[in-house]
């Protein structure tokens, strides 16, 4: 295991302390189920899984947000509370280097959503400016809540809204979902008895059949999607095949996804889109405008923060703001984050706790520093 901390670590920790984020240390070994259930398909495929002596499913820490939230719940700490971290995460990567460092801040319990969102973006930007002085940085911002508000206003059934919301962090998955939404009805290519169980909507029998097949094939139910998850997705897809969106509504959705403007222009662009499409976006648009104003209050250059209506991040727990920060000479983002207001309740918190946070990839930052 690589234990050599990056040279910039001490400066980052000082910045976190100056911004009122308490350092927290969470175990490398984590319960696997929260990540398998909530982290998103892209991350699930890359987790290193193992088991405890009692057979409990564990994993090497693939990210920090879920462990920090679990620790907050376990310690029964009060809110609002800001946590900072700097340590290794472990993911299977095609390019190698399966162990790498991340640093970041999780901001829990602040009920001023716009202010907390803006502070998260500003803190991530300040950290990168500290580590990469003189570099031009671009913030790309999206909004899961705005996207879901558009889907609801267009009258999509709940099943389609859920599928498109899950695909929002992946351009490829979103494109595939939109093609399915626009395509004519297709028959099922499933073999029996799965096809009949799906047609009947018999979730329990289908899940049991899938579990039996996985056991016969020697596959662990914890290695990826569970039999219940697979059964639910198959039945959902069958139900979705019968739904089609009108051409006007589909064109409106495409117009929305094409919005890409500077953040200071985004509230007006969204209002103009909604009026032209005859849609009401309600509180989602009000919250967006308040956040845009709060971000501007941190002094970030107007042209350096862009709103991309089609931009999402491939983690299932985001509920509102999503963002990434890149440099002009970086082929991958240097920082990313977003809002996750439902996550702590799903993890076992007794009452809803709003949350927003970000992480930076220190290996990418160090590579740019060394290249320069």
Residue frames as qw, qx, qy, qz and C-alpha x, y, z in Angstrom:
[[0.000, 0.888, 0.460, 0.000, 0.00, 0.00, 0.00],
 [0.391, 0.475, -0.025, 0.788, 1.32, 3.41, -0.95],
 [0.421, -0.749, -0.422, 0.290, 1.65, 5.55, 2.18],
 [0.405, -0.078, 0.074, 0.908, 3.69, 8.43, 0.71],
 [0.133, 0.813, 0.455, -0.338, 1.55, 11.52, 1.15],
 [0.490, 0.696, 0.221, 0.476, 1.67, 14.07, -1.68],
 [0.451, 0.032, -0.197, 0.870, 4.02, 16.98, -1.17],
 [0.160, -0.395, -0.149, -0.892, 1.09, 19.40, -1.26],
 [0.503, -0.473, -0.723, -0.022, -0.75, 17.62, 1.57],
 [0.360, -0.379, -0.458, 0.719, 0.32, 19.99, 4.35],
 [0.057, 0.038, -0.137, -0.988, -0.81, 23.08, 2.41],
 [0.426, -0.326, -0.641, -0.549, -4.18, 21.45, 1.71],
 [0.499, -0.461, -0.685, 0.261, -4.71, 20.58, 5.38],
 [0.201, -0.263, -0.241, 0.912, -3.93, 24.17, 6.36],
 [0.239, -0.125, -0.379, -0.885, -6.51, 25.42, 3.85],
 [0.501, -0.415, -0.725, -0.226, -9.13, 23.04, 5.25],
 [0.422, -0.423, -0.558, 0.576, -8.44, 24.22, 8.79],
 [0.061, -0.134, -0.006, 0.989, -8.67, 27.87, 7.74],
 [0.395, -0.158, -0.460, -0.779, -12.08, 27.16, 6.18],
 [0.538, -0.229, 0.440, -0.682, -13.48, 25.55, 9.30],
 [0.876, 0.098, -0.368, -0.298, -13.51, 21.94, 8.12],
 [0.605, -0.555, 0.541, -0.182, -12.61, 19.47, 10.88],
 [0.328, 0.427, -0.824, -0.175, -10.21, 16.69, 9.85],
 [0.857, -0.129, 0.309, -0.393, -11.76, 13.22, 10.03],
 [0.091, 0.412, -0.891, -0.168, -10.14, 9.80, 9.61],
 [0.864, 0.045, 0.139, -0.482, -12.31, 6.89, 8.45],
 [0.681, -0.260, 0.674, 0.119, -11.26, 3.20, 8.16],
 [0.143, 0.380, -0.710, -0.575, -9.91, 1.81, 4.91],
 [0.090, -0.201, -0.964, -0.151, -12.18, -1.24, 5.23],
 [0.394, 0.057, 0.135, -0.907, -15.83, -0.26, 4.81],
 [0.557, 0.297, 0.734, -0.249, -19.16, -2.12, 4.64],
 [0.200, -0.009, 0.683, 0.702, -19.72, -2.83, 0.96],
 [0.164, 0.598, 0.784, 0.040, -23.52, -2.63, 0.81],
 [0.065, 0.821, 0.215, -0.525, -23.85, 1.19, 0.96],
 [0.037, -0.518, 0.521, 0.677, -21.53, 1.55, -2.04],
 [0.139, 0.132, 0.913, 0.361, -23.22, -1.27, -3.98],
 [0.106, 0.674, 0.718, -0.137, -26.65, 0.24, -3.29],
 [0.017, 0.922, 0.260, -0.286, -25.97, 3.97, -3.66],
 [0.371, -0.581, 0.325, 0.647, -22.66, 4.78, -5.33],
 [0.519, 0.682, -0.194, -0.478, -23.60, 4.24, -8.98],
 [0.969, 0.214, 0.124, 0.012, -22.88, 1.56, -11.55],
 [0.529, 0.729, -0.342, 0.268, -19.56, 3.03, -12.72],
 [0.170, -0.650, 0.620, -0.404, -18.07, 2.91, -9.22],
 [0.875, -0.178, 0.339, -0.294, -19.64, -0.47, -8.37],
 [0.906, 0.399, -0.127, 0.060, -17.72, -2.09, -11.22],
 [0.477, 0.629, -0.426, 0.442, -14.40, -0.87, -9.81],
 [0.554, -0.669, 0.313, -0.384, -14.73, -1.67, -6.09],
 [0.381, 0.313, -0.849, 0.190, -12.33, -4.10, -4.42],
 [0.767, -0.398, -0.076, -0.498, -14.57, -6.50, -2.46],
 [0.303, 0.237, -0.871, 0.304, -13.68, -8.84, 0.41],
 [0.680, -0.507, -0.425, -0.316, -15.40, -10.49, 3.40],
 [0.311, -0.636, 0.518, -0.480, -15.04, -10.34, 7.17],
 [0.019, 0.197, -0.963, 0.182, -14.51, -13.42, 9.34],
 [0.418, 0.274, 0.695, -0.517, -18.28, -13.56, 9.84],
 [0.382, 0.379, 0.757, 0.369, -19.00, -13.41, 6.11],
 [0.139, 0.855, 0.275, -0.416, -20.04, -9.74, 6.03],
 [0.631, 0.569, 0.255, 0.462, -19.37, -8.06, 2.69],
 [0.337, -0.775, 0.042, 0.533, -16.59, -5.46, 2.95],
 [0.647, 0.661, 0.131, 0.357, -14.67, -3.31, 0.49],
 [0.508, -0.166, -0.042, 0.844, -11.60, -1.14, 0.34],
 [0.066, 0.742, 0.288, -0.602, -12.64, 2.49, 0.62],
 [0.519, 0.408, 0.511, 0.550, -13.45, 3.61, -2.98],
 [0.051, 0.639, 0.129, 0.757, -14.39, 7.19, -2.03],
 [0.212, 0.021, -0.601, 0.770, -14.90, 9.28, 1.10],
 [0.383, -0.289, -0.089, -0.873, -18.42, 10.72, 1.02],
 [0.787, -0.313, -0.433, -0.310, -20.27, 7.61, 2.20],
 [0.672, -0.126, -0.559, 0.469, -17.66, 6.72, 4.91],
 [0.098, 0.156, -0.289, 0.940, -17.67, 10.29, 6.26],
 [0.546, -0.309, -0.178, -0.758, -21.48, 10.30, 6.40],
 [0.807, -0.250, -0.535, -0.032, -21.54, 6.90, 8.15],
 [0.495, -0.008, -0.504, 0.708, -19.00, 8.16, 10.68],
 [0.178, -0.266, 0.101, -0.942, -21.11, 11.27, 11.31],
 [0.725, -0.329, -0.326, -0.509, -24.18, 9.10, 11.98],
 [0.781, -0.135, -0.559, 0.245, -22.22, 6.70, 14.22],
 [0.376, 0.015, -0.425, 0.824, -20.74, 9.48, 16.37],
 [0.135, -0.783, -0.606, 0.023, -24.13, 11.24, 16.58],
 [0.335, -0.154, -0.026, 0.929, -22.44, 14.57, 15.94],
 [0.202, 0.746, 0.412, -0.482, -24.48, 17.74, 15.73],
 [0.438, 0.407, 0.455, 0.660, -24.99, 19.84, 12.63],
 [0.715, 0.677, -0.177, 0.005, -24.12, 21.98, 10.80],
 [0.675, -0.533, 0.439, 0.261, -20.70, 20.38, 10.62],
 [0.586, 0.732, -0.325, -0.123, -17.91, 20.51, 8.03],
 [0.848, -0.313, 0.388, 0.181, -15.52, 17.57, 7.66],
 [0.397, 0.763, -0.469, -0.200, -12.27, 17.43, 5.70],
 [0.919, -0.153, 0.352, 0.088, -10.23, 14.40, 4.67],
 [0.370, 0.735, -0.541, -0.174, -7.04, 13.47, 2.87],
 [0.593, -0.301, 0.744, -0.060, -6.19, 9.84, 2.24],
 [0.019, 0.201, -0.863, -0.464, -6.06, 6.91, -0.12],
 [0.775, 0.237, 0.247, -0.532, -8.96, 5.44, -2.05],
 [0.322, -0.217, 0.889, 0.244, -8.93, 2.17, -3.94],
 [0.714, 0.501, 0.187, -0.453, -10.53, 1.56, -7.33],
 [0.697, 0.090, 0.588, 0.401, -9.77, -0.67, -10.28],
 [0.233, 0.817, -0.103, -0.517, -8.49, 1.59, -13.04],
 [0.864, 0.470, 0.141, 0.112, -7.80, 0.67, -16.65],
 [0.388, 0.823, -0.292, 0.294, -4.80, 3.00, -16.71],
 [0.695, 0.004, -0.538, 0.477, -3.33, 1.38, -13.57],
 [0.072, 0.261, -0.397, 0.877, -2.59, 2.99, -10.24],
 [0.474, -0.491, -0.680, -0.267, -5.42, 1.39, -8.26],
 [0.476, -0.636, -0.403, 0.455, -4.42, 3.27, -5.08],
 [0.286, 0.461, 0.096, 0.835, -4.49, 7.05, -5.18],
 [0.184, -0.311, -0.507, 0.783, -5.06, 10.02, -2.89],
 [0.073, -0.693, -0.475, -0.537, -8.16, 12.17, -2.61],
 [0.166, -0.203, -0.463, 0.847, -8.82, 15.21, -0.46],
 [0.172, -0.496, -0.524, -0.671, -12.08, 17.02, 0.08],
 [0.167, -0.024, 0.484, -0.859, -14.75, 18.53, 2.30],
 [0.244, -0.470, -0.810, -0.252, -18.21, 17.24, 3.23],
 [0.136, -0.150, 0.216, -0.955, -20.57, 19.98, 4.46],
 [0.293, -0.366, -0.879, -0.083, -23.45, 18.50, 6.49],
 [0.220, -0.601, -0.681, 0.355, -26.56, 20.09, 7.94],
 [0.044, -0.273, 0.011, 0.961, -26.44, 23.64, 6.59],
 [0.352, 0.596, 0.702, -0.165, -30.03, 24.53, 5.71],
 [0.249, 0.807, -0.116, -0.522, -28.98, 27.48, 3.53],
 [0.857, 0.216, 0.429, 0.189, -28.67, 25.28, 0.44],
 [0.511, 0.831, 0.018, 0.218, -27.55, 28.02, -1.96],
 [0.162, -0.888, 0.413, -0.121, -24.83, 29.26, 0.39],
 [0.731, -0.362, 0.575, 0.059, -23.52, 25.76, 1.13],
 [0.815, 0.449, 0.313, 0.192, -23.46, 24.83, -2.57],
 [0.336, 0.906, -0.131, 0.221, -21.59, 27.99, -3.47],
 [0.404, -0.768, 0.491, -0.069, -19.12, 27.46, -0.62],
 [0.861, -0.074, 0.485, 0.135, -18.37, 23.92, -1.86],
 [0.682, 0.656, 0.153, 0.285, -17.61, 25.17, -5.37],
 [0.057, 0.938, -0.247, 0.237, -15.51, 28.04, -4.00],
 [0.636, -0.600, 0.485, -0.002, -13.54, 25.78, -1.62],
 [0.871, 0.159, 0.395, 0.244, -12.73, 23.31, -4.40],
 [0.491, 0.811, 0.036, 0.315, -11.65, 26.18, -6.65],
 [0.229, -0.899, 0.339, -0.158, -9.49, 27.67, -3.87],
 [0.806, -0.348, 0.462, 0.121, -7.79, 24.32, -3.24],
 [0.792, 0.398, 0.306, 0.349, -6.91, 23.91, -6.92],
 [0.231, 0.925, -0.075, 0.292, -5.72, 27.52, -7.14],
 [0.509, -0.760, 0.403, -0.028, -3.45, 26.85, -4.16],
 [0.810, -0.155, 0.522, 0.217, -2.00, 23.69, -5.71],
 [0.588, 0.362, 0.475, 0.546, -1.82, 24.98, -9.28],
 [0.069, -0.750, -0.137, 0.643, -1.13, 28.73, -9.02],
 [0.058, 0.506, -0.410, -0.756, -1.59, 30.69, -12.19],
 [0.118, 0.145, 0.912, 0.365, -3.60, 28.02, -13.97],
 [0.471, -0.030, -0.166, -0.866, -6.90, 28.88, -15.64],
 [0.139, 0.123, 0.953, -0.237, -9.62, 26.72, -14.09],
 [0.433, -0.120, -0.410, -0.793, -13.06, 26.04, -15.54],
 [0.334, 0.078, 0.789, -0.510, -16.04, 24.98, -13.42],
 [0.377, -0.131, -0.685, -0.610, -18.72, 22.93, -15.19],
 [0.292, 0.036, 0.653, -0.698, -21.94, 22.93, -13.21],
 [0.366, -0.237, -0.747, -0.502, -25.09, 20.86, -13.65],
 [0.397, -0.153, 0.458, -0.780, -28.23, 20.36, -11.59],
 [0.071, -0.138, -0.986, -0.062, -29.95, 17.01, -10.98],
 [0.167, 0.500, 0.644, -0.554, -33.00, 18.76, -9.50],
 [0.328, 0.524, -0.170, -0.767, -33.51, 20.97, -12.57],
 [0.229, 0.181, -0.858, -0.423, -33.22, 17.93, -14.85],
 [0.033, -0.288, -0.944, 0.158, -35.79, 15.98, -12.80],
 [0.231, 0.536, 0.373, -0.722, -38.11, 19.01, -12.68],
 [0.334, 0.395, -0.471, -0.715, -38.05, 19.19, -16.49],
 [0.187, -0.015, -0.963, -0.196, -38.85, 15.47, -16.76],
 [0.068, 0.430, 0.789, -0.433, -41.79, 15.86, -14.36],
 [0.261, 0.542, 0.089, -0.794, -43.09, 18.98, -16.13],
 [0.295, 0.284, -0.678, -0.610, -43.01, 17.12, -19.45],
 [0.813, -0.043, 0.103, -0.572, -45.36, 14.52, -17.97],
 [0.492, 0.323, -0.807, -0.041, -43.07, 11.51, -18.15],
 [0.855, -0.394, -0.276, -0.194, -44.23, 8.49, -16.14],
 [0.547, -0.758, 0.350, -0.068, -42.34, 7.78, -12.92],
 [0.911, -0.059, 0.322, 0.250, -40.49, 4.81, -14.43],
 [0.617, 0.617, 0.102, 0.478, -39.05, 6.90, -17.24],
 [0.126, -0.926, 0.180, -0.306, -38.16, 9.74, -14.87],
 [0.748, -0.558, 0.354, 0.053, -36.23, 7.29, -12.68],
 [0.868, 0.179, 0.273, 0.374, -34.39, 5.74, -15.62],
 [0.414, 0.771, 0.028, 0.483, -33.37, 9.09, -17.10],
 [0.358, -0.881, 0.224, -0.215, -32.38, 10.44, -13.67],
 [0.849, -0.356, 0.337, 0.199, -30.10, 7.41, -13.12],
 [0.763, 0.366, 0.262, 0.465, -28.55, 7.94, -16.56],
 [0.072, 0.995, 0.058, 0.048, -27.92, 11.65, -15.98],
 [0.430, -0.768, 0.405, 0.248, -24.28, 11.14, -14.93],
 [0.542, -0.135, 0.707, 0.434, -23.37, 9.18, -18.08],
 [0.335, 0.492, -0.276, -0.754, -23.60, 10.72, -21.55],
 [0.211, 0.134, -0.902, -0.353, -23.64, 7.24, -23.10],
 [0.014, 0.335, 0.910, -0.245, -26.42, 5.91, -20.86],
 [0.244, 0.558, 0.300, -0.735, -28.47, 9.08, -21.29],
 [0.307, 0.386, -0.526, -0.692, -28.16, 8.87, -25.09],
 [0.157, -0.054, -0.974, -0.154, -29.24, 5.22, -25.01],
 [0.103, 0.451, 0.742, -0.485, -32.23, 6.02, -22.79],
 [0.300, 0.546, 0.012, -0.783, -33.31, 8.86, -25.09],
 [0.266, 0.226, -0.769, -0.535, -33.04, 6.58, -28.12],
 [0.075, -0.245, -0.962, 0.090, -35.26, 4.04, -26.35],
 [0.171, 0.517, 0.481, -0.687, -37.72, 6.79, -25.47],
 [0.345, 0.527, -0.228, -0.743, -37.97, 7.87, -29.10],
 [0.107, 0.190, -0.903, -0.370, -37.87, 4.41, -30.74],
 [0.719, -0.136, -0.324, -0.599, -40.94, 2.36, -31.68],
 [0.763, -0.372, 0.414, -0.327, -42.02, -0.41, -29.32],
 [0.425, 0.425, -0.794, -0.093, -39.81, -3.49, -29.50],
 [0.903, -0.264, -0.257, -0.219, -40.53, -7.00, -28.33],
 [0.542, -0.684, 0.481, -0.084, -38.60, -8.67, -25.55],
 [0.633, 0.474, -0.612, -0.034, -35.62, -10.87, -26.45],
 [0.370, -0.463, 0.699, -0.400, -35.63, -12.59, -23.04],
 [0.420, 0.064, -0.891, -0.159, -35.65, -16.38, -22.83],
 [0.752, -0.456, -0.215, -0.424, -38.19, -18.40, -20.87],
 [0.184, -0.701, -0.690, 0.006, -39.04, -18.54, -18.03],
 [0.265, -0.307, -0.170, 0.898, -37.63, -15.03, -17.50],
 [0.094, -0.177, -0.423, -0.883, -39.79, -13.55, -20.27],
 [0.436, -0.536, -0.658, -0.298, -43.02, -14.84, -18.69],
 [0.486, -0.523, -0.474, 0.516, -42.03, -13.72, -15.19],
 [0.175, -0.154, 0.052, 0.971, -41.21, -10.25, -16.52],
 [0.226, -0.316, -0.554, -0.736, -44.48, -10.07, -18.48],
 [0.512, -0.583, -0.628, -0.059, -46.41, -11.03, -15.33],
 [0.087, -0.752, 0.224, -0.614, -44.51, -8.47, -13.26],
 [0.876, -0.445, -0.185, -0.017, -43.75, -11.21, -10.70],
 [0.098, 0.837, -0.455, 0.289, -40.78, -9.56, -8.97],
 [0.610, -0.519, 0.559, -0.216, -40.30, -12.10, -6.17],
 [0.929, 0.138, 0.340, 0.033, -40.36, -15.15, -8.45],
 [0.622, 0.738, -0.130, 0.228, -38.07, -13.45, -10.96],
 [0.118, -0.809, 0.509, -0.270, -35.56, -12.46, -8.26],
 [0.780, -0.315, 0.527, -0.125, -35.56, -16.03, -6.91],
 [0.890, 0.406, 0.173, 0.112, -34.95, -17.42, -10.41],
 [0.382, 0.830, -0.294, 0.281, -32.06, -15.01, -10.98],
 [0.415, -0.689, 0.543, -0.242, -30.55, -15.82, -7.57],
 [0.907, -0.057, 0.416, -0.025, -30.70, -19.53, -8.37],
 [0.766, 0.608, 0.007, 0.210, -28.99, -18.96, -11.72],
 [0.086, 0.854, -0.419, 0.297, -26.24, -16.89, -10.11],
 [0.658, -0.497, 0.538, -0.173, -25.66, -19.58, -7.48],
 [0.930, 0.198, 0.301, 0.071, -25.41, -22.28, -10.15],
 [0.603, 0.724, -0.103, 0.318, -22.93, -20.13, -12.07],
 [0.726, -0.225, -0.263, 0.595, -20.84, -19.56, -8.93],
 [0.159, 0.556, 0.035, 0.815, -21.51, -15.80, -8.88],
 [0.247, -0.317, -0.609, 0.683, -21.68, -13.94, -5.58],
 [0.014, 0.827, 0.542, 0.146, -24.81, -11.78, -5.13],
 [0.300, -0.866, -0.049, 0.396, -22.53, -9.07, -3.70],
 [0.589, -0.085, 0.413, 0.689, -20.29, -8.94, -6.77],
 [0.032, 0.144, 0.378, 0.914, -22.51, -6.40, -8.50],
 [0.522, -0.204, -0.108, -0.821, -26.25, -5.88, -8.85],
 [0.367, -0.056, 0.838, -0.401, -28.36, -8.02, -6.53],
 [0.073, 0.292, 0.908, 0.292, -31.02, -10.42, -7.86],
 [0.065, 0.735, 0.572, -0.359, -33.71, -8.05, -6.53],
 [0.008, 0.668, -0.173, -0.723, -32.11, -5.13, -8.36],
 [0.052, -0.137, 0.794, 0.590, -31.82, -7.09, -11.62],
 [0.083, 0.486, 0.868, 0.048, -35.44, -8.25, -11.37],
 [0.057, 0.771, 0.345, -0.533, -36.66, -4.72, -10.70],
 [0.002, -0.534, 0.407, 0.741, -34.71, -3.34, -13.66],
 [0.086, 0.072, 0.888, 0.445, -36.01, -6.03, -16.05],
 [0.073, 0.648, 0.751, -0.107, -39.64, -5.44, -15.08],
 [0.008, -0.754, -0.099, 0.650, -39.15, -1.69, -15.24],
 [0.063, -0.331, 0.606, 0.720, -37.66, -1.89, -18.74],
 [0.088, 0.339, 0.894, 0.280, -40.61, -4.00, -19.93],
 [0.033, 0.774, 0.543, -0.324, -43.05, -1.40, -18.59],
 [0.077, -0.670, 0.154, 0.722, -41.08, 1.45, -20.17],
 [0.252, -0.014, 0.751, 0.610, -41.17, -0.12, -23.63],
 [0.120, 0.630, 0.749, 0.166, -44.85, 0.72, -23.93],
 [0.098, -0.862, -0.242, 0.434, -44.37, 4.44, -23.17],
 [0.525, 0.336, 0.285, 0.728, -43.58, 7.04, -25.81],
 [0.132, -0.581, -0.201, 0.778, -43.14, 10.80, -25.51],
 [0.467, 0.820, 0.321, -0.076, -44.89, 13.17, -27.89],
 [0.659, 0.407, 0.102, 0.625, -42.69, 14.77, -30.55],
 [0.045, -0.864, 0.011, -0.501, -43.21, 18.23, -29.01],
 [0.687, -0.706, 0.158, -0.068, -42.19, 17.03, -25.54],
 [0.892, -0.051, 0.165, 0.418, -39.20, 15.14, -26.93],
 [0.454, 0.632, 0.060, 0.625, -38.01, 18.22, -28.84],
 [0.318, -0.875, 0.078, -0.357, -38.39, 20.29, -25.67],
 [0.846, -0.478, 0.171, 0.159, -36.22, 17.81, -23.75],
 [0.769, 0.245, 0.152, 0.570, -33.56, 18.00, -26.46],
 [0.146, 0.817, 0.020, 0.557, -33.65, 21.82, -26.35],
 [0.588, -0.788, 0.118, -0.140, -33.18, 21.73, -22.60],
 [0.886, -0.257, 0.203, 0.327, -30.20, 19.37, -22.79],
 [0.621, 0.501, 0.130, 0.589, -28.56, 21.67, -25.37],
 [0.182, -0.964, 0.001, -0.197, -28.41, 24.62, -22.92],
 [0.789, -0.154, -0.100, 0.586, -24.75, 25.44, -22.24],
 [0.099, 0.872, 0.050, 0.477, -24.09, 28.99, -21.02],
 [0.256, 0.309, -0.547, 0.735, -22.07, 30.89, -18.44],
 [0.259, -0.407, -0.805, 0.346, -23.59, 30.59, -14.98],
 [0.045, 0.348, 0.243, -0.904, -24.58, 34.27, -14.81],
 [0.394, 0.141, -0.415, -0.808, -26.71, 33.75, -17.93],
 [0.170, -0.076, -0.980, -0.066, -28.15, 30.39, -16.87],
 [0.183, 0.406, 0.699, -0.558, -31.21, 31.48, -14.80],
 [0.401, 0.518, -0.061, -0.753, -32.46, 33.60, -17.71],
 [0.306, 0.272, -0.799, -0.440, -31.75, 30.81, -20.20],
 [0.040, -0.182, -0.969, 0.161, -33.72, 28.31, -18.10],
 [0.273, 0.493, 0.460, -0.686, -36.61, 30.74, -17.64],
 [0.387, 0.469, -0.365, -0.704, -36.73, 31.38, -21.39],
 [0.213, 0.098, -0.945, -0.228, -36.67, 27.64, -22.11],
 [0.086, 0.312, 0.865, -0.384, -39.47, 26.94, -19.63],
 [0.349, 0.530, 0.206, -0.745, -41.66, 29.73, -20.99],
 [0.362, 0.405, -0.579, -0.608, -41.11, 28.60, -24.58],
 [0.263, 0.009, -0.958, -0.115, -41.95, 25.00, -23.74],
 [0.591, -0.439, -0.233, -0.635, -44.94, 25.93, -21.58],
 [0.726, -0.181, -0.613, 0.252, -43.38, 24.32, -18.49],
 [0.384, -0.831, 0.147, -0.375, -43.23, 25.35, -14.84],
 [0.665, 0.241, -0.599, 0.375, -39.99, 24.46, -13.03],
 [0.613, -0.727, -0.249, -0.180, -41.06, 26.00, -9.71],
 [0.578, -0.787, 0.205, 0.073, -38.77, 25.74, -6.69],
 [0.852, -0.009, 0.257, 0.456, -36.00, 24.00, -8.66],
 [0.441, 0.645, 0.149, 0.606, -35.50, 27.13, -10.78],
 [0.302, -0.912, 0.031, -0.276, -35.73, 29.45, -7.75],
 [0.791, -0.528, 0.225, 0.211, -33.07, 27.40, -5.94],
 [0.757, 0.278, 0.226, 0.547, -30.88, 27.41, -9.05],
 [0.191, 0.829, 0.073, 0.521, -31.03, 31.21, -9.32],
 [0.523, -0.835, 0.128, -0.115, -30.21, 31.63, -5.62],
 [0.856, -0.255, 0.251, 0.373, -27.18, 29.37, -5.98],
 [0.598, 0.533, 0.182, 0.570, -25.94, 31.21, -9.08],
 [0.094, -0.911, 0.032, -0.400, -26.10, 34.48, -7.13],
 [0.717, -0.664, 0.209, 0.040, -24.26, 32.90, -4.17],
 [0.847, 0.075, 0.217, 0.478, -21.50, 31.52, -6.42],
 [0.358, 0.743, 0.082, 0.559, -21.02, 34.97, -7.95],
 [0.404, -0.888, 0.061, -0.211, -20.63, 36.34, -4.42],
 [0.835, -0.397, 0.210, 0.318, -17.42, 34.31, -4.00],
 [0.013, -0.832, 0.334, 0.442, -15.75, 36.34, -6.74],
 [0.621, 0.011, 0.693, 0.366, -15.26, 33.57, -9.30],
 [0.076, 0.311, -0.415, -0.852, -14.88, 35.02, -12.79],
 [0.685, 0.325, 0.245, -0.604, -18.22, 34.86, -14.60],
 [0.676, 0.502, -0.430, -0.327, -16.77, 33.17, -17.67],
 [0.142, 0.405, -0.891, 0.147, -14.97, 30.51, -15.64],
 [0.365, 0.119, 0.828, -0.410, -18.20, 28.92, -14.34],
 [0.359, 0.080, -0.599, -0.711, -20.35, 27.26, -16.99],
 [0.637, 0.087, 0.574, -0.508, -23.79, 25.67, -16.73],
 [0.277, 0.177, -0.823, -0.464, -24.32, 22.58, -18.89],
 [0.723, -0.104, 0.140, -0.668, -27.89, 21.27, -18.67],
 [0.913, 0.146, -0.347, -0.157, -26.76, 17.79, -19.81],
 [0.332, 0.481, -0.701, 0.408, -23.94, 17.55, -17.26],
 [0.810, -0.509, 0.017, -0.291, -24.19, 15.06, -14.42],
 [0.003, 0.583, -0.794, 0.173, -21.83, 12.90, -12.37],
 [0.698, 0.013, -0.670, -0.253, -21.96, 9.07, -12.28],
 [0.101, 0.012, -0.832, 0.546, -22.95, 8.66, -8.62],
 [0.262, -0.499, -0.756, -0.334, -26.51, 7.70, -7.73],
 [0.339, -0.573, -0.594, 0.451, -26.79, 9.72, -4.54],
 [0.135, -0.053, 0.047, 0.988, -26.74, 13.25, -6.02],
 [0.092, 0.668, 0.719, -0.169, -29.95, 15.28, -5.67],
 [0.122, 0.946, 0.171, -0.245, -29.12, 18.82, -6.83],
 [0.130, 0.888, -0.405, -0.173, -25.88, 20.61, -7.64],
 [0.910, -0.036, 0.249, 0.329, -23.20, 18.61, -9.48],
 [0.227, 0.943, -0.226, -0.093, -19.91, 20.09, -10.63],
 [0.879, -0.033, 0.113, 0.462, -16.40, 19.40, -11.87],
 [0.023, -0.941, 0.213, 0.263, -13.36, 21.64, -12.20],
 [0.874, 0.221, 0.215, 0.376, -10.76, 21.20, -14.94],
 [0.246, -0.692, 0.272, 0.622, -7.64, 22.94, -16.17],
 [0.556, 0.695, -0.197, -0.411, -6.83, 23.81, -19.79],
 [0.356, 0.534, -0.761, -0.089, -4.08, 21.18, -19.97],
 [0.366, -0.130, 0.860, -0.330, -5.93, 18.39, -18.14],
 [0.386, -0.009, -0.740, -0.551, -7.74, 15.64, -20.04],
 [0.471, -0.447, -0.760, 0.015, -9.66, 14.61, -16.89],
 [0.318, -0.844, -0.105, -0.419, -11.35, 16.67, -14.16],
 [0.328, 0.361, -0.614, 0.621, -9.25, 17.69, -11.17],
 [0.162, 0.052, 0.673, -0.720, -12.15, 18.04, -8.73],
 [0.384, -0.300, -0.653, -0.579, -15.77, 17.00, -8.57],
 [0.027, 0.125, 0.743, -0.657, -18.66, 17.21, -6.17],
 [0.341, -0.356, -0.529, -0.690, -22.34, 17.77, -5.60],
 [0.458, -0.265, 0.368, -0.764, -25.36, 17.79, -3.28],
 [0.438, -0.057, -0.892, -0.092, -26.76, 14.61, -1.68],
 [0.392, -0.340, 0.270, -0.811, -29.71, 15.53, 0.54],
 [0.889, -0.167, -0.131, -0.406, -31.19, 11.99, 0.74],
 [0.619, 0.356, -0.675, 0.186, -27.95, 10.09, 1.39],
 [0.019, -0.316, 0.727, -0.610, -27.71, 10.33, 5.18],
 [0.724, -0.053, 0.265, -0.634, -31.31, 9.20, 5.65],
 [0.881, 0.260, -0.343, -0.197, -30.65, 6.20, 3.40],
 [0.481, 0.378, -0.696, 0.375, -27.56, 5.42, 5.45],
 [0.548, -0.374, -0.715, 0.221, -29.57, 5.34, 8.69],
 [0.064, 0.126, -0.287, 0.947, -29.77, 8.91, 10.02],
 [0.027, 0.467, 0.806, -0.364, -32.82, 9.44, 12.20],
 [0.250, 0.833, 0.304, -0.389, -33.79, 12.66, 10.46],
 [0.658, 0.655, 0.161, 0.334, -32.98, 14.26, 7.08],
 [0.437, -0.684, 0.167, 0.560, -29.59, 15.97, 6.96],
 [0.585, 0.811, -0.016, -0.028, -28.74, 18.04, 3.86],
 [0.677, -0.450, 0.377, 0.444, -25.24, 17.54, 2.51],
 [0.599, 0.796, -0.085, 0.028, -22.88, 18.79, -0.17],
 [0.628, -0.590, 0.395, 0.318, -19.22, 18.10, -0.79],
 [0.611, 0.732, -0.291, -0.081, -16.32, 17.76, -3.19],
 [0.819, -0.355, 0.331, 0.307, -13.13, 15.78, -3.68],
 [0.324, 0.830, -0.396, -0.223, -9.95, 16.45, -5.62],
 [0.977, 0.128, -0.008, 0.172, -7.72, 13.90, -7.35],
 [0.349, -0.847, 0.317, 0.244, -4.25, 14.58, -5.94],
 [0.697, -0.082, 0.559, 0.442, -2.46, 12.27, -8.38],
 [0.463, 0.700, 0.402, 0.366, -3.76, 14.33, -11.31],
 [0.114, -0.993, 0.032, -0.010, -2.77, 17.56, -9.59],
 [0.583, -0.599, 0.437, 0.331, 0.74, 16.26, -8.87],
 [0.689, 0.257, 0.515, 0.440, 1.15, 15.10, -12.48],
 [0.281, 0.886, 0.224, 0.295, 0.37, 18.63, -13.70],
 [0.343, -0.912, 0.204, 0.098, 2.73, 20.19, -11.15],
 [0.691, -0.325, 0.509, 0.397, 5.56, 17.87, -12.20],
 [0.603, 0.520, 0.452, 0.401, 4.91, 18.46, -15.90],
 [0.102, 0.976, 0.076, 0.176, 5.11, 22.19, -15.38]]
